[in-house]
Amino acid sequence: MDRKLFGTDGVRGKANVHPMTAEIAMRLGAAAGRYFRRDGKHGHRVVIGKDTRLSGYMFENALTAGLTSTGMNVLLLGPVPTPAVGLITPSMRADLGIMISASHNPHHDNGIKFFGPDGFKLSDEAEAEIEALVENGTEPAGAGNIGRAKRIDDGRFRYQERVKSTFPTGMRLDGMKVVVDCANGAAYKTAPEVLWELGAEVIPLGTSPDGTNINDGCGSTAPQTAAEAVVSHGADVGLCLDGDADRIILIDEQGRIADGDQIMALMARRWAEDDKLKDGTLVATIMSNLGLERFLTDAGMRLERTKVGDRYVVEAMRRGGWNLGGEQSGHIVMTDFATTGDGLIAGLQFLAEMVRSGRKASELATVFTPVPQLLRNVRYETGQDPLGLKTVQDKITDAEAQLNGHGRLVIRKSGTEPLIRVMGEADDSDLLEEVVGGIVAEVEAAI
């Protein structure tokens, strides 16, 4: 079936505007509860986490109403990072995990992400079945079988202990000054506490959420504030998380920014040296830089590319038995440690390499020279399909001919926002600007 609710990462949109309304959330809860409720004598459980958006209260209550109406018992974690839901769902033997978050989006957006009992995000097929239940309706439980809801007060601490367990035993961060920007999001307490407990001197930013300031000029999508703090405080490194802490951007001691591609390259090289990188393979999306692919090839490793979305990275990793993957945007997936992208664990792995090697962040954060890359977004109205127009398709064909094998283009609709994303790579920067600019102009004209 054609999916109308689910995108590349759950259901997402502007709060109180279809599909992100309380009514749809309640129906999603009922549908997911009916889909996951198993036969047996044990109680059926679902854990729900959220970030710090004001609308999170509304969606938390709406989901709880829908889930309990089908007999599911709801365990409310409160504000926790997305990877915490992936961890706690199987830990608590729950049938389902739900995270209420729009990740790196502004506060007025929100989203609902689903995790299966194994802690991994649902497949396209499972989401399609849940969507069908939303559309067709679900049978409620009998009055005597309605579920219960309760708060779980130690969810954050369970996650923090798991995160610390991924750091090398006996290693400490004593003497290291770390700026951590929590984006006024889900890790506003977790990240500073973990770093402090491991011995770092912590300079926290973005740790005063008010419901509307999540990702607002801070975090992984706006790392300049943290970069300035690293330089002004003389810090050794900066860690920038996004609103639900499943992605990270690094900043070296000079204030220079390193994206997910550089982090993955560093980890792949290190894990390969330690014979820990399964089949010498790193999994990344079509958006990762061509320079990363060249670096891996030259080092005797290989890059497996997927569609955009960390869920598709994880699915490929599980199919191939690979243990390292991610996205240029900063999702770093290490299935040895977590079931989804985890910005804090990735940050700790980088810090561990700094301690182990005795090298500065600037020496570790630039592993390869990126091929010039240009990404531009064009917003369109719902119902429009500019990529389906012949004029746009012809322009793309002409641009590919111009590159003539010396670069590549990735042009797609965003799965989380009404945007056309036009990305190009080429060794010739002037040519790159010309072909990307031409496509953007044609799309804008079509809109």
TORKOL-4160 file (C-alpha; in steps of 0.2 Angstrom, whole numbers, padded with zeros to 4 digits, m for minus):
447
<pt num="1" X="0000" Y="0000" Z="0000"/>
<pt num="2" X="0005" Y="0018" Z="m0002"/>
<pt num="3" X="0010" Y="0025" Z="0014"/>
<pt num="4" X="0002" Y="0041" Z="0019"/>
<pt num="5" X="0008" Y="0043" Z="0037"/>
<pt num="6" X="0025" Y="0036" Z="0038"/>
<pt num="7" X="0041" Y="0044" Z="0031"/>
<pt num="8" X="0059" Y="0039" Z="0032"/>
<pt num="9" X="0059" Y="0039" Z="0051"/>
<pt num="10" X="0041" Y="0036" Z="0058"/>
<pt num="11" X="0027" Y="0049" Z="0057"/>
<pt num="12" X="0033" Y="0067" Z="0057"/>
<pt num="13" X="0026" Y="0084" Z="0054"/>
<pt num="14" X="0020" Y="0101" Z="0062"/>
<pt num="15" X="0012" Y="0099" Z="0079"/>
<pt num="16" X="m0007" Y="0100" Z="0078"/>
<pt num="17" X="m0007" Y="0099" Z="0059"/>
<pt num="18" X="m0011" Y="0083" Z="0050"/>
<pt num="19" X="m0004" Y="0070" Z="0053"/>
<pt num="20" X="0004" Y="0076" Z="0069"/>
<pt num="21" X="m0013" Y="0078" Z="0078"/>
<pt num="22" X="m0018" Y="0071" Z="0095"/>
<pt num="23" X="m0032" Y="0061" Z="0086"/>
<pt num="24" X="m0020" Y="0053" Z="0074"/>
<pt num="25" X="m0008" Y="0049" Z="0088"/>
<pt num="26" X="m0021" Y="0041" Z="0098"/>
<pt num="27" X="m0026" Y="0030" Z="0083"/>
<pt num="28" X="m0008" Y="0026" Z="0080"/>
<pt num="29" X="m0006" Y="0021" Z="0098"/>
<pt num="30" X="m0022" Y="0009" Z="0096"/>
<pt num="31" X="m0016" Y="0002" Z="0079"/>
<pt num="32" X="0002" Y="m0001" Z="0086"/>
<pt num="33" X="m0005" Y="m0009" Z="0102"/>
<pt num="34" X="m0016" Y="m0020" Z="0092"/>
<pt num="35" X="m0002" Y="m0025" Z="0080"/>
<pt num="36" X="0010" Y="m0029" Z="0094"/>
<pt num="37" X="m0001" Y="m0037" Z="0107"/>
<pt num="38" X="0004" Y="m0055" Z="0109"/>
<pt num="39" X="m0005" Y="m0070" Z="0115"/>
<pt num="40" X="0000" Y="m0076" Z="0132"/>
<pt num="41" X="m0002" Y="m0074" Z="0151"/>
<pt num="42" X="0011" Y="m0060" Z="0153"/>
<pt num="43" X="0006" Y="m0042" Z="0152"/>
<pt num="44" X="0009" Y="m0032" Z="0136"/>
<pt num="45" X="0021" Y="m0018" Z="0138"/>
<pt num="46" X="0026" Y="m0003" Z="0128"/>
<pt num="47" X="0039" Y="0010" Z="0133"/>
<pt num="48" X="0037" Y="0028" Z="0128"/>
<pt num="49" X="0051" Y="0041" Z="0128"/>
<pt num="50" X="0051" Y="0059" Z="0122"/>
<pt num="51" X="0062" Y="0074" Z="0119"/>
<pt num="52" X="0059" Y="0091" Z="0126"/>
<pt num="53" X="0046" Y="0099" Z="0114"/>
<pt num="54" X="0031" Y="0107" Z="0121"/>
<pt num="55" X="0019" Y="0096" Z="0111"/>
<pt num="56" X="0027" Y="0080" Z="0118"/>
<pt num="57" X="0015" Y="0081" Z="0133"/>
<pt num="58" X="0000" Y="0080" Z="0121"/>
<pt num="59" X="0007" Y="0066" Z="0110"/>
<pt num="60" X="0012" Y="0056" Z="0126"/>
<pt num="61" X="m0005" Y="0057" Z="0133"/>
<pt num="62" X="m0014" Y="0053" Z="0116"/>
<pt num="63" X="m0003" Y="0038" Z="0112"/>
<pt num="64" X="m0006" Y="0032" Z="0130"/>
<pt num="65" X="m0024" Y="0033" Z="0128"/>
<pt num="66" X="m0024" Y="0023" Z="0111"/>
<pt num="67" X="m0012" Y="0010" Z="0118"/>
<pt num="68" X="m0021" Y="0007" Z="0134"/>
<pt num="69" X="m0037" Y="0005" Z="0125"/>
<pt num="70" X="m0030" Y="m0010" Z="0116"/>
<pt num="71" X="m0024" Y="m0018" Z="0133"/>
<pt num="72" X="m0006" Y="m0012" Z="0132"/>
<pt num="73" X="0002" Y="m0007" Z="0148"/>
<pt num="74" X="0012" Y="0009" Z="0146"/>
<pt num="75" X="0029" Y="0013" Z="0154"/>
<pt num="76" X="0033" Y="0032" Z="0152"/>
<pt num="77" X="0051" Y="0036" Z="0152"/>
<pt num="78" X="0050" Y="0055" Z="0151"/>
<pt num="79" X="0064" Y="0065" Z="0142"/>
<pt num="80" X="0077" Y="0052" Z="0136"/>
<pt num="81" X="0088" Y="0051" Z="0120"/>
<pt num="82" X="0081" Y="0040" Z="0106"/>
<pt num="83" X="0094" Y="0026" Z="0108"/>
<pt num="84" X="0088" Y="0024" Z="0126"/>
<pt num="85" X="0071" Y="0018" Z="0119"/>
<pt num="86" X="0080" Y="0006" Z="0108"/>
<pt num="87" X="0090" Y="0000" Z="0123"/>
<pt num="88" X="0076" Y="m0001" Z="0136"/>
<pt num="89" X="0062" Y="m0009" Z="0126"/>
<pt num="90" X="0071" Y="m0026" Z="0125"/>
<pt num="91" X="0078" Y="m0024" Z="0143"/>
<pt num="92" X="0061" Y="m0022" Z="0150"/>
<pt num="93" X="0054" Y="m0036" Z="0139"/>
<pt num="94" X="0042" Y="m0024" Z="0131"/>
<pt num="95" X="0032" Y="m0028" Z="0115"/>
<pt num="96" X="0035" Y="m0011" Z="0108"/>
<pt num="97" X="0045" Y="0005" Z="0110"/>
<pt num="98" X="0040" Y="0023" Z="0105"/>
<pt num="99" X="0050" Y="0039" Z="0104"/>
<pt num="100" X="0041" Y="0056" Z="0102"/>
<pt num="101" X="0053" Y="0067" Z="0093"/>
<pt num="102" X="0056" Y="0076" Z="0077"/>
<pt num="103" X="0075" Y="0074" Z="0080"/>
<pt num="104" X="0084" Y="0089" Z="0073"/>
<pt num="105" X="0069" Y="0099" Z="0067"/>
<pt num="106" X="0062" Y="0115" Z="0075"/>
<pt num="107" X="0051" Y="0114" Z="0090"/>
<pt num="108" X="0035" Y="0116" Z="0081"/>
<pt num="109" X="0038" Y="0099" Z="0073"/>
<pt num="110" X="0036" Y="0083" Z="0081"/>
<pt num="111" X="0037" Y="0064" Z="0076"/>
<pt num="112" X="0033" Y="0047" Z="0082"/>
<pt num="113" X="0046" Y="0033" Z="0080"/>
<pt num="114" X="0042" Y="0015" Z="0083"/>
<pt num="115" X="0054" Y="0001" Z="0089"/>
<pt num="116" X="0051" Y="m0017" Z="0089"/>
<pt num="117" X="0053" Y="m0029" Z="0104"/>
<pt num="118" X="0071" Y="m0032" Z="0099"/>
<pt num="119" X="0075" Y="m0013" Z="0100"/>
<pt num="120" X="0077" Y="m0010" Z="0082"/>
<pt num="121" X="0066" Y="0002" Z="0071"/>
<pt num="122" X="0052" Y="m0006" Z="0062"/>
<pt num="123" X="0053" Y="m0011" Z="0044"/>
<pt num="124" X="0043" Y="m0003" Z="0030"/>
<pt num="125" X="0031" Y="m0018" Z="0030"/>
<pt num="126" X="0027" Y="m0017" Z="0048"/>
<pt num="127" X="0024" Y="0002" Z="0047"/>
<pt num="128" X="0012" Y="m0001" Z="0032"/>
<pt num="129" X="0002" Y="m0014" Z="0042"/>
<pt num="130" X="0001" Y="m0002" Z="0057"/>
<pt num="131" X="m0005" Y="0012" Z="0044"/>
<pt num="132" X="m0018" Y="0000" Z="0037"/>
<pt num="133" X="m0025" Y="m0003" Z="0055"/>
<pt num="134" X="m0025" Y="0016" Z="0058"/>
<pt num="135" X="m0036" Y="0018" Z="0042"/>
<pt num="136" X="m0047" Y="0003" Z="0045"/>
<pt num="137" X="m0049" Y="0005" Z="0064"/>
<pt num="138" X="m0045" Y="m0007" Z="0078"/>
<pt num="139" X="m0055" Y="m0017" Z="0090"/>
<pt num="140" X="m0053" Y="m0010" Z="0108"/>
<pt num="141" X="m0050" Y="m0021" Z="0123"/>
<pt num="142" X="m0064" Y="m0026" Z="0135"/>
<pt num="143" X="m0067" Y="m0015" Z="0150"/>
<pt num="144" X="m0058" Y="m0027" Z="0161"/>
<pt num="145" X="m0043" Y="m0028" Z="0150"/>
<pt num="146" X="m0039" Y="m0010" Z="0148"/>
<pt num="147" X="m0020" Y="m0006" Z="0150"/>
<pt num="148" X="m0012" Y="0004" Z="0164"/>
<pt num="149" X="0001" Y="0018" Z="0163"/>
<pt num="150" X="0015" Y="0022" Z="0175"/>
<pt num="151" X="0031" Y="0032" Z="0176"/>
<pt num="152" X="0048" Y="0024" Z="0175"/>
<pt num="153" X="0059" Y="0036" Z="0185"/>
<pt num="154" X="0076" Y="0027" Z="0182"/>
<pt num="155" X="0075" Y="0026" Z="0163"/>
<pt num="156" X="0088" Y="0039" Z="0160"/>
<pt num="157" X="0100" Y="0032" Z="0173"/>
<pt num="158" X="0098" Y="0014" Z="0165"/>
<pt num="159" X="0104" Y="0022" Z="0148"/>
<pt num="160" X="0118" Y="0032" Z="0156"/>
<pt num="161" X="0126" Y="0016" Z="0164"/>
<pt num="162" X="0124" Y="0007" Z="0147"/>
<pt num="163" X="0133" Y="0022" Z="0138"/>
<pt num="164" X="0147" Y="0022" Z="0151"/>
<pt num="165" X="0149" Y="0003" Z="0149"/>
<pt num="166" X="0154" Y="0006" Z="0130"/>
<pt num="167" X="0169" Y="0017" Z="0136"/>
<pt num="168" X="0185" Y="0006" Z="0138"/>
<pt num="169" X="0187" Y="m0001" Z="0156"/>
<pt num="170" X="0198" Y="0009" Z="0167"/>
<pt num="171" X="0200" Y="0023" Z="0155"/>
<pt num="172" X="0196" Y="0041" Z="0162"/>
<pt num="173" X="0194" Y="0058" Z="0154"/>
<pt num="174" X="0204" Y="0067" Z="0168"/>
<pt num="175" X="0212" Y="0083" Z="0162"/>
<pt num="176" X="0201" Y="0084" Z="0147"/>
<pt num="177" X="0190" Y="0099" Z="0144"/>
<pt num="178" X="0174" Y="0095" Z="0134"/>
<pt num="179" X="0161" Y="0107" Z="0127"/>
<pt num="180" X="0145" Y="0097" Z="0125"/>
<pt num="181" X="0130" Y="0106" Z="0116"/>
<pt num="182" X="0114" Y="0096" Z="0120"/>
<pt num="183" X="0103" Y="0106" Z="0109"/>
<pt num="184" X="0091" Y="0110" Z="0123"/>
<pt num="185" X="0085" Y="0092" Z="0119"/>
<pt num="186" X="0083" Y="0075" Z="0126"/>
<pt num="187" X="0101" Y="0073" Z="0132"/>
<pt num="188" X="0102" Y="0089" Z="0142"/>
<pt num="189" X="0105" Y="0080" Z="0158"/>
<pt num="190" X="0112" Y="0064" Z="0152"/>
<pt num="191" X="0127" Y="0070" Z="0141"/>
<pt num="192" X="0135" Y="0082" Z="0154"/>
<pt num="193" X="0132" Y="0069" Z="0168"/>
<pt num="194" X="0141" Y="0055" Z="0158"/>
<pt num="195" X="0156" Y="0065" Z="0154"/>
<pt num="196" X="0158" Y="0072" Z="0171"/>
<pt num="197" X="0156" Y="0054" Z="0179"/>
<pt num="198" X="0170" Y="0049" Z="0167"/>
<pt num="199" X="0182" Y="0063" Z="0173"/>
<pt num="200" X="0180" Y="0077" Z="0161"/>
<pt num="201" X="0179" Y="0095" Z="0164"/>
<pt num="202" X="0162" Y="0099" Z="0156"/>
<pt num="203" X="0156" Y="0115" Z="0148"/>
<pt num="204" X="0138" Y="0112" Z="0145"/>
<pt num="205" X="0128" Y="0121" Z="0132"/>
<pt num="206" X="0110" Y="0119" Z="0127"/>
<pt num="207" X="0104" Y="0112" Z="0144"/>
<pt num="208" X="0090" Y="0124" Z="0148"/>
<pt num="209" X="0075" Y="0117" Z="0138"/>
<pt num="210" X="0059" Y="0127" Z="0139"/>
<pt num="211" X="0048" Y="0117" Z="0126"/>
<pt num="212" X="0052" Y="0129" Z="0112"/>
<pt num="213" X="0070" Y="0131" Z="0111"/>
<pt num="214" X="0075" Y="0114" Z="0105"/>
<pt num="215" X="0088" Y="0114" Z="0091"/>
<pt num="216" X="0086" Y="0133" Z="0091"/>
<pt num="217" X="0103" Y="0140" Z="0086"/>
<pt num="218" X="0112" Y="0126" Z="0095"/>
<pt num="219" X="0116" Y="0107" Z="0093"/>
<pt num="220" X="0122" Y="0097" Z="0078"/>
<pt num="221" X="0112" Y="0108" Z="0065"/>
<pt num="222" X="0120" Y="0124" Z="0072"/>
<pt num="223" X="0137" Y="0120" Z="0079"/>
<pt num="224" X="0145" Y="0137" Z="0077"/>
<pt num="225" X="0140" Y="0142" Z="0095"/>
<pt num="226" X="0149" Y="0127" Z="0102"/>
<pt num="227" X="0164" Y="0130" Z="0091"/>
<pt num="228" X="0166" Y="0147" Z="0098"/>
<pt num="229" X="0164" Y="0140" Z="0115"/>
<pt num="230" X="0178" Y="0127" Z="0112"/>
<pt num="231" X="0190" Y="0141" Z="0106"/>
<pt num="232" X="0185" Y="0154" Z="0120"/>
<pt num="233" X="0187" Y="0141" Z="0134"/>
<pt num="234" X="0202" Y="0132" Z="0127"/>
<pt num="235" X="0193" Y="0116" Z="0127"/>
<pt num="236" X="0200" Y="0100" Z="0119"/>
<pt num="237" X="0185" Y="0095" Z="0109"/>
<pt num="238" X="0167" Y="0099" Z="0107"/>
<pt num="239" X="0152" Y="0087" Z="0105"/>
<pt num="240" X="0136" Y="0093" Z="0097"/>
<pt num="241" X="0121" Y="0082" Z="0099"/>
<pt num="242" X="0104" Y="0085" Z="0091"/>
<pt num="243" X="0087" Y="0086" Z="0099"/>
<pt num="244" X="0085" Y="0067" Z="0102"/>
<pt num="245" X="0104" Y="0064" Z="0104"/>
<pt num="246" X="0105" Y="0051" Z="0090"/>
<pt num="247" X="0117" Y="0061" Z="0080"/>
<pt num="248" X="0133" Y="0070" Z="0083"/>
<pt num="249" X="0145" Y="0083" Z="0075"/>
<pt num="250" X="0162" Y="0085" Z="0082"/>
<pt num="251" X="0172" Y="0101" Z="0084"/>
<pt num="252" X="0191" Y="0101" Z="0086"/>
<pt num="253" X="0202" Y="0112" Z="0098"/>
<pt num="254" X="0203" Y="0125" Z="0084"/>
<pt num="255" X="0184" Y="0126" Z="0082"/>
<pt num="256" X="0184" Y="0117" Z="0065"/>
<pt num="257" X="0169" Y="0105" Z="0062"/>
<pt num="258" X="0169" Y="0087" Z="0058"/>
<pt num="259" X="0154" Y="0078" Z="0051"/>
<pt num="260" X="0148" Y="0060" Z="0052"/>
<pt num="261" X="0159" Y="0055" Z="0037"/>
<pt num="262" X="0175" Y="0059" Z="0046"/>
<pt num="263" X="0169" Y="0051" Z="0062"/>
<pt num="264" X="0165" Y="0035" Z="0052"/>
<pt num="265" X="0181" Y="0035" Z="0043"/>
<pt num="266" X="0191" Y="0036" Z="0060"/>
<pt num="267" X="0181" Y="0022" Z="0068"/>
<pt num="268" X="0182" Y="0011" Z="0052"/>
<pt num="269" X="0201" Y="0013" Z="0052"/>
<pt num="270" X="0203" Y="0010" Z="0070"/>
<pt num="271" X="0191" Y="m0005" Z="0070"/>
<pt num="272" X="0200" Y="m0012" Z="0055"/>
<pt num="273" X="0217" Y="m0011" Z="0064"/>
<pt num="274" X="0209" Y="m0020" Z="0079"/>
<pt num="275" X="0201" Y="m0033" Z="0067"/>
<pt num="276" X="0184" Y="m0028" Z="0074"/>
<pt num="277" X="0176" Y="m0021" Z="0058"/>
<pt num="278" X="0165" Y="m0035" Z="0051"/>
<pt num="279" X="0170" Y="m0040" Z="0033"/>
<pt num="280" X="0180" Y="m0023" Z="0032"/>
<pt num="281" X="0164" Y="m0015" Z="0027"/>
<pt num="282" X="0156" Y="0002" Z="0032"/>
<pt num="283" X="0138" Y="0005" Z="0028"/>
<pt num="284" X="0133" Y="0023" Z="0024"/>
<pt num="285" X="0120" Y="0032" Z="0013"/>
<pt num="286" X="0120" Y="0039" Z="m0004"/>
<pt num="287" X="0123" Y="0056" Z="0004"/>
<pt num="288" X="0141" Y="0052" Z="0011"/>
<pt num="289" X="0155" Y="0060" Z="0003"/>
<pt num="290" X="0164" Y="0052" Z="m0012"/>
<pt num="291" X="0180" Y="0056" Z="m0003"/>
<pt num="292" X="0175" Y="0043" Z="0011"/>
<pt num="293" X="0173" Y="0030" Z="m0002"/>
<pt num="294" X="0190" Y="0033" Z="m0010"/>
<pt num="295" X="0198" Y="0033" Z="0007"/>
<pt num="296" X="0190" Y="0016" Z="0012"/>
<pt num="297" X="0195" Y="0008" Z="m0005"/>
<pt num="298" X="0213" Y="0014" Z="m0004"/>
<pt num="299" X="0214" Y="0007" Z="0014"/>
<pt num="300" X="0207" Y="m0010" Z="0008"/>
<pt num="301" X="0190" Y="m0008" Z="0015"/>
<pt num="302" X="0173" Y="m0005" Z="0006"/>
<pt num="303" X="0158" Y="0006" Z="0007"/>
<pt num="304" X="0140" Y="m0001" Z="0006"/>
<pt num="305" X="0128" Y="0013" Z="0002"/>
<pt num="306" X="0109" Y="0013" Z="0006"/>
<pt num="307" X="0095" Y="0025" Z="0004"/>
<pt num="308" X="0094" Y="0040" Z="0016"/>
<pt num="309" X="0089" Y="0037" Z="0033"/>
<pt num="310" X="0098" Y="0028" Z="0048"/>
<pt num="311" X="0084" Y="0015" Z="0048"/>
<pt num="312" X="0090" Y="0009" Z="0031"/>
<pt num="313" X="0108" Y="0009" Z="0036"/>
<pt num="314" X="0103" Y="m0002" Z="0051"/>
<pt num="315" X="0093" Y="m0014" Z="0040"/>
<pt num="316" X="0108" Y="m0016" Z="0028"/>
<pt num="317" X="0120" Y="m0019" Z="0043"/>
<pt num="318" X="0109" Y="m0033" Z="0050"/>
<pt num="319" X="0107" Y="m0041" Z="0033"/>
<pt num="320" X="0125" Y="m0041" Z="0029"/>
<pt num="321" X="0131" Y="m0044" Z="0047"/>
<pt num="322" X="0141" Y="m0028" Z="0048"/>
<pt num="323" X="0143" Y="m0018" Z="0064"/>
<pt num="324" X="0148" Y="0000" Z="0059"/>
<pt num="325" X="0138" Y="0012" Z="0048"/>
<pt num="326" X="0130" Y="0029" Z="0049"/>
<pt num="327" X="0126" Y="0045" Z="0040"/>
<pt num="328" X="0135" Y="0061" Z="0035"/>
<pt num="329" X="0123" Y="0071" Z="0046"/>
<pt num="330" X="0130" Y="0062" Z="0062"/>
<pt num="331" X="0120" Y="0047" Z="0064"/>
<pt num="332" X="0134" Y="0034" Z="0069"/>
<pt num="333" X="0127" Y="0016" Z="0071"/>
<pt num="334" X="0137" Y="0003" Z="0081"/>
<pt num="335" X="0127" Y="m0012" Z="0083"/>
<pt num="336" X="0140" Y="m0019" Z="0095"/>
<pt num="337" X="0133" Y="m0006" Z="0107"/>
<pt num="338" X="0116" Y="0000" Z="0101"/>
<pt num="339" X="0102" Y="m0003" Z="0090"/>
<pt num="340" X="0101" Y="0014" Z="0082"/>
<pt num="341" X="0112" Y="0030" Z="0080"/>
<pt num="342" X="0119" Y="0036" Z="0096"/>
<pt num="343" X="0128" Y="0053" Z="0097"/>
<pt num="344" X="0134" Y="0051" Z="0114"/>
<pt num="345" X="0142" Y="0034" Z="0112"/>
<pt num="346" X="0150" Y="0039" Z="0096"/>
<pt num="347" X="0157" Y="0055" Z="0105"/>
<pt num="348" X="0164" Y="0043" Z="0119"/>
<pt num="349" X="0172" Y="0032" Z="0106"/>
<pt num="350" X="0181" Y="0048" Z="0099"/>
<pt num="351" X="0186" Y="0053" Z="0116"/>
<pt num="352" X="0193" Y="0036" Z="0119"/>
<pt num="353" X="0204" Y="0037" Z="0104"/>
<pt num="354" X="0210" Y="0054" Z="0109"/>
<pt num="355" X="0215" Y="0046" Z="0126"/>
<pt num="356" X="0222" Y="0030" Z="0119"/>
<pt num="357" X="0233" Y="0039" Z="0105"/>
<pt num="358" X="0237" Y="0055" Z="0115"/>
<pt num="359" X="0233" Y="0065" Z="0099"/>
<pt num="360" X="0223" Y="0081" Z="0098"/>
<pt num="361" X="0205" Y="0081" Z="0091"/>
<pt num="362" X="0212" Y="0091" Z="0075"/>
<pt num="363" X="0224" Y="0076" Z="0071"/>
<pt num="364" X="0210" Y="0063" Z="0072"/>
<pt num="365" X="0195" Y="0073" Z="0065"/>
<pt num="366" X="0201" Y="0075" Z="0047"/>
<pt num="367" X="0204" Y="0057" Z="0041"/>
<pt num="368" X="0201" Y="0061" Z="0022"/>
<pt num="369" X="0200" Y="0076" Z="0011"/>
<pt num="370" X="0182" Y="0077" Z="0005"/>
<pt num="371" X="0177" Y="0079" Z="m0013"/>
<pt num="372" X="0168" Y="0096" Z="m0015"/>
<pt num="373" X="0150" Y="0094" Z="m0011"/>
<pt num="374" X="0135" Y="0105" Z="m0012"/>
<pt num="375" X="0118" Y="0103" Z="m0005"/>
<pt num="376" X="0104" Y="0114" Z="m0008"/>
<pt num="377" X="0086" Y="0112" Z="m0003"/>
<pt num="378" X="0070" Y="0119" Z="m0011"/>
<pt num="379" X="0054" Y="0119" Z="m0002"/>
<pt num="380" X="0038" Y="0115" Z="m0011"/>
<pt num="381" X="0019" Y="0114" Z="m0007"/>
<pt num="382" X="0010" Y="0098" Z="m0002"/>
<pt num="383" X="0003" Y="0090" Z="m0017"/>
<pt num="384" X="0017" Y="0096" Z="m0029"/>
<pt num="385" X="0028" Y="0085" Z="m0038"/>
<pt num="386" X="0042" Y="0095" Z="m0046"/>
<pt num="387" X="0053" Y="0080" Z="m0049"/>
<pt num="388" X="0040" Y="0072" Z="m0060"/>
<pt num="389" X="0040" Y="0086" Z="m0073"/>
<pt num="390" X="0049" Y="0083" Z="m0089"/>
<pt num="391" X="0058" Y="0100" Z="m0089"/>
<pt num="392" X="0066" Y="0096" Z="m0072"/>
<pt num="393" X="0070" Y="0078" Z="m0078"/>
<pt num="394" X="0078" Y="0085" Z="m0094"/>
<pt num="395" X="0089" Y="0097" Z="m0083"/>
<pt num="396" X="0095" Y="0083" Z="m0072"/>
<pt num="397" X="0100" Y="0073" Z="m0087"/>
<pt num="398" X="0109" Y="0087" Z="m0095"/>
<pt num="399" X="0118" Y="0090" Z="m0078"/>
<pt num="400" X="0124" Y="0072" Z="m0077"/>
<pt num="401" X="0131" Y="0073" Z="m0095"/>
<pt num="402" X="0141" Y="0089" Z="m0089"/>
<pt num="403" X="0148" Y="0079" Z="m0075"/>
<pt num="404" X="0153" Y="0065" Z="m0087"/>
<pt num="405" X="0158" Y="0053" Z="m0074"/>
<pt num="406" X="0169" Y="0065" Z="m0064"/>
<pt num="407" X="0156" Y="0068" Z="m0050"/>
<pt num="408" X="0138" Y="0062" Z="m0045"/>
<pt num="409" X="0121" Y="0069" Z="m0041"/>
<pt num="410" X="0108" Y="0064" Z="m0028"/>
<pt num="411" X="0091" Y="0072" Z="m0030"/>
<pt num="412" X="0077" Y="0067" Z="m0019"/>
<pt num="413" X="0062" Y="0072" Z="m0009"/>
<pt num="414" X="0066" Y="0073" Z="0010"/>
<pt num="415" X="0057" Y="0060" Z="0020"/>
<pt num="416" X="0054" Y="0072" Z="0035"/>
<pt num="417" X="0050" Y="0089" Z="0027"/>
<pt num="418" X="0042" Y="0096" Z="0011"/>
<pt num="419" X="0059" Y="0099" Z="0003"/>
<pt num="420" X="0068" Y="0094" Z="m0013"/>
<pt num="421" X="0086" Y="0090" Z="m0009"/>
<pt num="422" X="0099" Y="0093" Z="m0023"/>
<pt num="423" X="0116" Y="0086" Z="m0019"/>
<pt num="424" X="0131" Y="0086" Z="m0030"/>
<pt num="425" X="0149" Y="0081" Z="m0029"/>
<pt num="426" X="0163" Y="0085" Z="m0041"/>
<pt num="427" X="0182" Y="0088" Z="m0041"/>
<pt num="428" X="0179" Y="0104" Z="m0051"/>
<pt num="429" X="0170" Y="0116" Z="m0039"/>
<pt num="430" X="0165" Y="0128" Z="m0052"/>
<pt num="431" X="0157" Y="0114" Z="m0062"/>
<pt num="432" X="0148" Y="0108" Z="m0046"/>
<pt num="433" X="0141" Y="0125" Z="m0043"/>
<pt num="434" X="0135" Y="0127" Z="m0061"/>
<pt num="435" X="0126" Y="0110" Z="m0062"/>
<pt num="436" X="0118" Y="0111" Z="m0044"/>
<pt num="437" X="0113" Y="0129" Z="m0047"/>
<pt num="438" X="0105" Y="0125" Z="m0063"/>
<pt num="439" X="0095" Y="0111" Z="m0056"/>
<pt num="440" X="0089" Y="0121" Z="m0041"/>
<pt num="441" X="0084" Y="0135" Z="m0053"/>
<pt num="442" X="0074" Y="0123" Z="m0064"/>
<pt num="443" X="0065" Y="0116" Z="m0048"/>
<pt num="444" X="0061" Y="0133" Z="m0042"/>
<pt num="445" X="0054" Y="0138" Z="m0059"/>
<pt num="446" X="0043" Y="0122" Z="m0059"/>
<pt num="447" X="0036" Y="0126" Z="m0042"/>
